[in-house]
Amino acid sequence: MPWVKTTDSEGGGKNILEPGEYFFKVLPSVEFSESYTVHTQADTSSNGNEQIILALEVGTKDERVKMVDYLTFTEGAAWRISTFIKAVGGYPGSSKDVELTAAKCIGLTGKCETAVEKNKKGYDRMRIAWYIPADKQDPNLFVQPIEEDDIPF
């Protein structure tokens, strides 16, 4: 007979913030439950493309959530990687080759805009709509890599 550990959880959609602009920090990993942890790491997408999985903490000083985002290395998704690099203040300019690794992402901070959508099971799911470029943020908030004392939340 199978066994399960009971929980007070009522299912998905509980770990979200209202859509808006929030600070983010890339963490080495985020734990969603005892059996589910996501690590910031290199991976391969379901379509066979190289990608970086980002384990993120997103929110304010008072309210934060754990999230996952994906940076996929394809020509069509170059804009997303570029906006991430702009958000953390490391954008070298247009048409430049940039080596981005999961290890280089850990500890970086920036600002993002979030949205809420329904997932396949009908639960609300928070996602990053886009990363906000550093030049549209307070430049004093961002240091690469950020020191623990400089975390904006």
C-alpha positions in Angstrom: 0.0 0.0 0.0 1.5 3.4 -0.9 2.1 6.0 1.8 1.9 9.8 1.8 2.8 12.5 4.3 -0.3 14.7 4.9 -0.1 18.4 4.5 -2.3 21.4 5.3 -1.7 22.7 1.7 -4.8 23.3 -0.4 -2.9 23.0 -3.7 -1.4 25.5 -6.2 -1.9 29.2 -6.5 -1.1 30.1 -2.9 2.4 31.4 -3.4 1.8 34.4 -5.6 1.9 38.2 -5.4 -0.3 40.7 -7.2 1.0 41.5 -10.7 3.4 44.3 -10.6 7.1 45.4 -10.3 9.2 43.6 -7.8 12.9 43.0 -6.9 14.4 39.7 -7.7 17.4 37.8 -6.6 18.8 34.7 -8.2 19.5 32.0 -5.6 21.5 28.8 -5.8 18.2 26.9 -5.2 14.7 27.3 -3.9 12.7 24.7 -2.0 9.0 24.5 -2.7 8.4 21.4 -0.6 10.3 18.6 1.1 10.4 16.7 -2.2 10.7 19.5 -4.7 13.7 21.8 -5.0 14.8 23.8 -8.0 18.5 24.7 -8.6 19.9 27.5 -10.7 21.6 25.4 -13.3 22.3 24.7 -16.9 19.8 22.4 -18.5 18.2 21.4 -21.8 14.7 22.5 -22.8 12.0 20.1 -23.9 12.9 21.2 -27.5 16.6 20.3 -27.0 17.8 23.9 -26.6 20.4 24.9 -24.0 18.9 26.9 -21.2 19.5 28.2 -17.7 17.0 27.5 -15.0 16.8 30.4 -12.5 15.8 29.8 -8.9 14.4 33.2 -7.9 13.2 35.0 -4.8 10.8 37.8 -5.9 9.1 40.5 -3.9 9.4 43.3 -1.4 11.0 43.6 2.0 7.7 42.5 3.6 6.5 39.8 1.1 8.5 37.4 -1.0 7.8 34.3 -3.1 10.0 31.7 -4.7 9.8 31.4 -8.4 11.5 29.7 -11.4 12.3 31.2 -14.7 14.0 29.9 -17.8 16.6 31.6 -20.1 16.6 29.6 -23.3 19.4 30.0 -25.8 17.7 30.4 -29.1 17.6 33.3 -31.5 13.9 33.9 -30.9 14.5 34.1 -27.1 17.6 36.3 -27.2 15.4 39.3 -26.2 14.6 37.6 -22.9 18.2 36.9 -22.1 19.1 40.4 -23.1 16.4 42.0 -20.8 17.7 39.8 -17.9 21.3 41.0 -18.5 20.0 44.6 -18.7 18.0 44.2 -15.5 21.1 43.1 -13.5 23.2 46.0 -15.0 25.5 43.9 -17.2 24.3 44.7 -20.7 27.4 45.4 -23.0 25.3 46.8 -25.8 23.7 45.4 -29.0 25.2 42.6 -31.1 27.8 41.6 -28.5 28.6 38.0 -27.6 28.0 37.3 -23.9 29.0 34.2 -22.0 26.2 33.6 -19.5 26.4 30.7 -17.2 24.2 29.6 -14.3 27.0 30.2 -11.8 27.4 33.8 -13.0 23.7 34.4 -12.4 23.7 33.3 -8.8 23.5 36.4 -6.5 22.4 38.8 -9.2 19.5 41.1 -8.4 17.3 43.4 -10.4 13.7 44.3 -10.9 11.1 42.5 -12.9 7.4 42.8 -13.8 5.2 39.9 -12.9 1.9 38.6 -14.3 -0.5 36.0 -13.0 -2.0 33.4 -15.3 -3.9 30.1 -15.0 -1.8 27.0 -15.3 -3.0 23.8 -17.0 -4.7 22.7 -13.7 -6.6 26.0 -13.4 -4.5 27.4 -10.5 -3.2 30.9 -10.6 0.5 30.9 -11.4 2.9 33.9 -11.1 5.4 34.4 -13.9 7.9 37.0 -14.9 6.5 39.0 -17.7 9.8 40.8 -18.4 12.9 42.0 -16.7 13.1 45.8 -16.2 16.4 47.3 -17.5 18.7 48.8 -14.9 18.7 52.2 -16.5 15.0 52.4 -15.6 15.8 51.5 -11.9 17.8 53.0 -9.1 21.4 52.2 -10.2 22.6 52.3 -6.6 20.8 49.0 -5.9 22.8 46.8 -8.2 26.3 45.4 -7.6 27.6 42.3 -9.3 27.7 40.0 -7.5 25.5 41.6 -4.8 26.8 41.4 -1.3 24.4 40.0 1.4 24.2 43.5 3.0 23.1 45.1 -0.3 20.1 42.9 -0.8 17.2 45.3 -1.5 14.8 43.2 0.6 
